[in-house]
Amino acid sequence: MKMSFQWFGESDPVPLRHIRQIPGMHGIVSAIYDVPVGEVWPIDKIEALKTKIESLGLAFEVIESVPVHEDIKLGKANRDRLIANYQQTIRNLGRCGLKVVCYNFMPVFDWTRTSLDKVMPDGATTLAFSTKEVEKIDLSKGMSLPGWDSSYKPEELRSLLAEYSCIDEEKLRDHLTYFLNAVVPVAEQSGIKMAIHPDDPPRTIFGLPRIVKNCNDLARLVSIIDSPANGLTLCSGSLGAVPENNVEALVRLFGSMNRIHFAHLRNIKVNAAGDFEETAHKSDCGSLDMAAIVKALHDVSFDGYVRPDHGRMIWGETGKPGYGLYDRALGAAYLNGLWEAVEKFSTVKS
Ligand SMILES: [Mn+2]
């Protein structure tokens, strides 16, 4: 298990020199943020980022994310040009020594919360999702979703949603299949493992189709192409937001198939209505048994990358909600501790 940390580049309020001080930190998960979606990531930009990260003694082997253009998800006529660009980005990343590319296939919004600063009893603030709150949101009046205020102009959003009105789950899955058939062989040749992130939350919202929500969806995904390069990002907090998803069992099933290349480990507290809030990582702070999930990763001989996913804002830290230094550092230390204990005392020999 290689512990990693998301870093959003020079504009990230958390400096790399602080991340390197977290015990057991292997590497950085990042992306090229100034290339428009659908265009090729140039080698010189990837090289420059890698040099910067490596100069601090950290590895740079995981990308999160190379975004998939909406026209690919919609199956529009210009998708072949966009997919060719995606293939070239994958080749360039492989040439620079990257190993894993996280991506997602969620229409329009790649994650949804109804609050970015819900106050918890201990005074920390956190990201939360409320079904009632989300039902009140009328997207036809434009964007009023926390975290997404400037992504689309109201008329852009309206026309994008209209385009999706004729895309159901089967169509979206056809478009994902088309994309993977083109990209996975290139990833194989480039030494890259593709790792799809599940839908967050893993249910239909705003009437948009969602196809990476549960065990059945994941099984269909990996069967599209039988290759380790067609793999998963196991996000415990996303999948765990639906109680039917047993995250530990999903780790055992897809981990033993060698399809989990990257794991986002965070805890959430879920209620019966499907509302949830992101909690501290420790098992008894939320609804997920983090120790069991880490043990399952160990039992399937997981040797991929892990990162503490989101964190609360604590100790007066300000910055990007979910991506402060302090609580994610606590998460990394806790997860490394679980792994060390399992490694040392596990009776399972691999
Ligand atoms: Mn995640």
Boltz pocket constraint, residues with backbone or C-beta under 6 A from the ligand:
constraints:
  - pocket:
      binder: B
      contacts: [[A, 197], [A, 235], [A, 238], [A, 264], [A, 309]]
      max_distance: 6.0
